[in-house]
Amino acid sequence: MPDRGRAWGRRYADRRPAVRPVPRRGAWFLVVTGTTLLGVASVLVRSGVTGWDECLYRWLNDVPTGVAALLTPFSKLFLPLGITVAVVAGTGYCAARNRSLWPVAYCVGSAVAAWFGANLAKALAERPRPYEVEPNAVLRQQPAHGTSFPSSHTAVAVAVALTLIPYLPRGGAAIALGYASMVAWSRIYLGVHYPLDVIGGAGIGLMVGGGALLLIAWFHAPSRTGPADLPPDST
């Protein structure tokens, strides 16, 4: 019994996260999909093929008054303060659940990479915000800084949500991805982004999140040691 107790003690002392890594093919699929989405959205914006984008924006943004009365309070959950609270809560939960700071480190890296990537793309695209050019745009928050394409909030939300997947139970992963999707929707509803901006931001998030999942799969795959590998009970 003492030998078994020491073996379990060594196992619980291991500080590596008890991750469920996403298969590398799946992570590469996310990277390729994100690259494709960002590339296609960038070409459409640069070439001015955005008529359908502007129509879809008006449909999602300018909703009936009764619907807006319900959606507007809900959309406030996805403003920067809400996103910050969600990210801190999610990473804190994962750090506690896995007894490791690796989830925090990976999520901070993903958030920073997605934010810088989105702001670099903004400088290249220089697309005006919809409320600056659309006469009937409904702005439901303070005017945003910078240009419109792509959505940096969407990029960060998607990247962090994907990065957390290996550290979350399946239900938690679904909640994280659902929250990121709501962030994307809210950017249009609040009036600060076109749908193509959100697609471009999601593309960056998929690229960064997929890259993080590849790193997690490479460096933090779970140990294959199981109960059968413990030394036999001498008693």
Residue, then its C-alpha position, 0 to 999 in steps of 0.5 A: m500500500p505505501d508504494r501505491g500511495r507514493a505512485w499516486g502522489r507522484r501522479y498528482a504532483d505532475r503539474r502538466p495539464a490533464v488535456r484532451p488534445v484536439p487531433r492534429r488533423g483537426a487543428w490543421f483543418l482549423v488553420v487552413t479554414g481560417t486562412t481561407l476565410l480571411g483570404v476570401a474576405s480580404v479579397l472581397v473587401r479590397s475588390g469592393v464586392t460588398g453589396w450583399d455584405e451591406c444588405l446583410y448588415r442592414w438586416l441584422n442591425d436594423v431590427p424591429t423595435g420590439v426585437a431590439a428591446l430584447l436583444t440590446p440588453f443581451s448584447k451588452l454581455f459581449l462588450p469588451l468588459g463582458i469578453t474580459v470577464a468571460v476570458v478571465a473566468g474561463t482561463g481561471y477555471c481551466a487553470a484550477r481544473n488542471r492544476s496548471l498555469w499552462p491554460v492561462a499562458y496559452c490563452v494570453g498568447s492566443a489573445v495577443a496574437a489574434w489582436f495583433g493579427a487583426n490590427l495589422a489587417k485593419a491597417l492594410a484594409e482601411r475599411p470605414r465603420p458601417y455607422e460612418v457610411e450607412p445612413n440607416a445604421v443603428l449604433r448601440q454602443q460608443p463609437a469604436h476605434g480604428t477601421s472596420f475590417p476585420s473584427s478584432h473582438t471576434a478574432v480574440a474570442v474565437a482564438v481563446a475559445l478554441t485554445l480552451i477546448p483541450y482543458l474544458p469538459r465537452g459541455g464547457a467547450a460548447i459554451a465557450l464556442g457559443y459565447a464566441s459566436m455571440v460575440a461575432w453576432s453582437r459586433i454586427y447588431l451593435g453597429v460597429h462591423y459588417p458581416l465580412d469583418v466578422i468573417g475575417g476576424a473569425g478567420i484570424g481566430l481560427m488560424v491562431g486557435g488552430g495553431a495553439l491547439l497544435l502546440i498543445a497537442w505537441f507539448h502537452a499530450p496527456s501521459r499514457t501512464g494509467p492505473a495498470d502501470l502502477p507497481p503491484d500492491s505488495t500486500 
